[in-house]
Amino acid sequence: MKRMMSESEVLKSLRNVLSRVSQAMEKRPGNQVTRLVAVSKTKPVPLIQQAYSGGQRHFGENYVQELEEKGHDATLLEQCAEIKWHFIGHLQRNKVNKVTATPNLYMVETVDSAKLATALNKSWEKLQQENKLNVMVQVNTSGEEQKHGVPPSEVESVVDHVKTKCPALKFNGLMTIGAFDHDLTQGPNPDFIKLKECHTSVCSSLGLNPEEVEISMGMSNDFEHAIELGSTNVRVGSTIFGARTYVNKATNNPTPETSTTTPSITNDSTNEQLNDRNDTKTNTSQSIDNIAETLQTVHVKDKE
Ligand SMILES: *Cc1c(COP(=O)(O)O)cnc(C)c1O
């Protein structure tokens, strides 16, 4: 039987992360507050409820279908009414309506083109919401072609587009995923430095107050570093909820919709999988024992 992180373990690791976030905030100049987004992708509703019971309100999902399901989950709607969803995955234009229709959607962090912004704007306008939809522009800081995000040279024009042509959207800031295996002994993460440079240049060229433009960077293994460099929004998943394993339906089933009974499982180890779970990353060599072990790995050094 699979062992998942228990509910009380989630509370414990959430507290641990929150205290690490506030310690890191003290180490940086300025007095901006960093928001913790608990990335709950692949994790079940009870663990979300548990984090919510510990005061957590912002949760992140990066698959449209999973956001839809959890966003409409009756238990969460009833018992976690103040939940604030962040969409943090790659978004195709034909799926924007599914995202915008999610109850308690708070922010889309991954706007990576003017066209996507336009589509979100239209969709949000149709819903006639009172508030604007918060969005961030995702920047491809590493320059690798397969990564999503706007190249740094085009960030200004996409931000300008959001601000001037998308009245239903509120531009909140810039986001990057970046390399998560960066070795900090080699100096600061170049993706984070790049995002900060984009932040500075966009703010100056568009005349924006830098304190009002957020920076979303930092995940489980580098959120403290990101905060020290100025991140105002860290997205932390496995350190709170335990390691993830993916059920890749496409692998064993040519028709993924029809069966969920014979899944193969892949390990969450590549950056691509952050965005493209269904891009048939297969790992047939991994045994079930191996996976059970992975499930038990809790990436938290909790000294309590
Ligand atoms: C999964 C994911 C995270 C969280 O990753 P962890 O390493 O588990 O903290 C953060 N940001 C994005 C965009 C993600 O897809």
PDBQT file of the ligand as one rigid body, heavy atoms in Angstrom, charges set to zero:
ROOT
HETATM    1  C1  LIG A 401       5.475  21.883  -8.923  1.00  0.00    +0.000 C 
HETATM    2  C2  LIG A 401       5.800  23.310  -9.015  1.00  0.00    +0.000 A 
HETATM    3  C3  LIG A 401       6.361  23.988  -7.927  1.00  0.00    +0.000 A 
HETATM    4  C4  LIG A 401       6.675  23.318  -6.605  1.00  0.00    +0.000 C 
HETATM    5  O1  LIG A 401       7.745  22.455  -6.713  1.00  0.00    +0.000 OA
HETATM    6  P1  LIG A 401       8.442  21.813  -5.400  1.00  0.00    +0.000 P 
HETATM    7  O2  LIG A 401       9.835  21.568  -5.810  1.00  0.00    +0.000 OA
HETATM    8  O3  LIG A 401       7.681  20.594  -5.092  1.00  0.00    +0.000 OA
HETATM    9  O4  LIG A 401       8.346  22.812  -4.320  1.00  0.00    +0.000 OA
HETATM   10  C5  LIG A 401       6.624  25.329  -8.070  1.00  0.00    +0.000 A 
HETATM   11  N1  LIG A 401       6.356  25.988  -9.217  1.00  0.00    +0.000 NA
HETATM   12  C6  LIG A 401       5.816  25.373 -10.272  1.00  0.00    +0.000 A 
HETATM   13  C7  LIG A 401       5.543  26.152 -11.513  1.00  0.00    +0.000 C 
HETATM   14  C8  LIG A 401       5.518  24.024 -10.206  1.00  0.00    +0.000 A 
HETATM   15  O5  LIG A 401       4.985  23.419 -11.272  1.00  0.00    +0.000 OA
ENDROOT
TORSDOF 0
